[in-house]
């Protein structure tokens, strides 16, 4: 199993095949797949997309591969799971880094959902939730994360819109309460609260509380 094969299946079908041994290395084919996937993402982006960091996308790819591997190979020890899933990007969080990681980490909610279905007390789940808190742009819809820090990307208009669209689509009420987010959510729903009644109710309550 090559990294290129993993990425091809991931981007084309959302389903992957992984090997039970080590994580495959990157080559020119895998890099080209990441670049191509980002270009498609940028075409659907509202406004100008942030700069793409191939290095960040590679790191996120390795982490996602490991998460899929651990989900299937249940005999892996907790300390090995923690080591693999706490790999850090070489650059600090920013619109560019969070955007680039999201190319892969947008699949995190699905993997977390599958892990919860296997075993709620799984060591893998614990580390995936840590990862979800670190990358809030990608983890919308994951419950019980508590307050997340969106300061790295919320100032970027395009990423803010992506974030808000996901909140509405996934009815993630836990992500509301941040003024910059709530204002855009309220504007997006506008005169059509039926688009997402739970979110509209929550926003309405926050507005009433503020006015009081």
N, C-alpha and C positions, 0 to 999 in steps of 0.2 A: 504494500500500500504506500503510494507516494503522496506527498502533500498536495501535489497538483490534482490527483484523483479525488482526494478528500474535498478540496475546495470546489472542484467541478460539480460533485454531487450536492454539496451544500448550497451553492448558488443556484443550481438548476432545479433541484427538487426539494431542498430542505431536509433531505435524508442523507445519511452518510454511512460509509463503511470504514471501519478502522481496524488496525492490527493490534494484537495484544502485547506487542513488544515495544521498542523505543519509538519516540516521536520522529517522523521522517524529517529530513533536512529540506531546506528551501533550495530551489534551483530556478533557472530562468523561466521555465514554464509556469511554476507556481507564482513567481513574482508577476508575470504577465497577466495571470488570472486575477490577482488582486488589483492591479492597475485597471484592468478592463471592468471589473465589478464596480470600482470606485467611479469610473467615468459614467457608467449607467446610473449610479446613485446621484451623481452630480447633475445629470440631465433632469432628474425629477425633484431637484432641490429648489426651494423657494429663494430666489436671489442667487448671490454668488456663494458657492460652497467654500469652506475653509481649505487651506492648503492640505494636500494629502501627504501623510507621512507613511511611506512604505515600511519603514522600520517598525513603527507602532503596529501596523496591520499584521506584520509578520509575528510579532510578539503575541498579539491577540489570537492569531491563528493557532499558535502552539498551545496556548492556554485552553482554547476551545477544543482542540484535538484531545488534549489530556482529559478534559471534563467528559467528553464523549467516551473516551477509553475507560475511565473510571466507572462510568455509569454501566458499562457492559461487563467489565472485568471486576467482579465484586471482591476478589481476594486481596486487593491492594491495601496496604496498611495506611492508617490515618496520617502518619507523619509524612509519608511519600505524597499523599494527596495534597497536604498543606504546602509542601515544598514546591510542587509543580504548579499549583494554582495561585501562589503568591509571587510569581515572577513579576517584576516591575518593569514598566516601560522606561527607557533611558531618558525620556524627557518628561518634565512635569505636566500636570493637567493644563489644558488650554483648549480653545475652540478647535484648533487643528488636531490635537492629540485625541480629544474625545470623539471628534468626527471620524477620525481614521480607525480608532478602536471599534467604533459602533458598526463598522462594516461587518465585523464578526460578532461582536457582543450583542447585537440586536437579536441573536438567537438564544441568549441567556435565559429569558423567561420560559422558553420551551423546554430547555434542558432542566431547569429548576422544577418545572411542573412534572416532568417525567421522573426526576429523582424523588420528589415527594410521593409519587405513586408507588415507588419501590419501597421506601422506608423513610418515615418522617424523622427518625433520629439518626440518619445516616451521616457519617463524618463528611462525606462528599457534599451533602446539602449544607452543612455548616460553612464550608469554605466557599460554596457557590453564593451563599447569601452575603458573605464578606465581599466577594467580588461584585455582587450586585449593588452593594452600598457604595463601593468605590467608583462605579461607573453608572451613575443615576440616569444619564441620558438613555442608556440601553436597557435599563431594568424596569421601566415603567410597566406596571401590571403585576409586579412581584409583591405579594402581600407581606406585612409585618416587618418591614425594613426600618421603620421609624423615620426620623427626619434625615434627609440626605442633603449633601452640600452640592448645590447646582451652580455655585459662583463661577466655576471654570468656563462654563459655556453659555450661561443665561443671558449674557450681554450681547451675544451674537444673534442677530434677528432671525436668521435662517434656522439655526439650531433651536432657538427658543420656540419657533413655530413647529418644528419637528416634535419637540418635547410636549407642547400643548396638544398637538394633534393626537399623540399617543395617549395622553391623559384622558382625552375625551373618548377615543376609540375603545380604550380598555377600562374606562370608568374607574380610574385609580384615584379615589378621593383622598388617599393619604398623601398625594403629591400637592394638594392644594394648601393654601395658607401662606405662600410666598407671594408678596405683593406683585412682583413683576410677572409671575406666572398667572395669578388670578385675573389680572387685568387683561391679559391676552386671551385667557379662556373665556372670560365674560364677553369680550369683543367677538370671539369666534362663534360663540353660541348665539349672541345677539338676541334678535326677536324670535328665535326658534329654539326654545328650551327643550322641545320634544326631541331634538337631535340627541340629547343625552340628559334625561330627566334627573338622575342622581347627581350629576355634576352641576346642573343648573340649580338644583335645590341647595346644594352645598355653597355654591357661589352666592346665591341669594341670601343665605343665612349669614355668610361672612360680611356681605355688604350691609345688612341690617345691623349687625353687631357693631360695625365700624361707625355707622351713622349715629348710633346711640351714644 
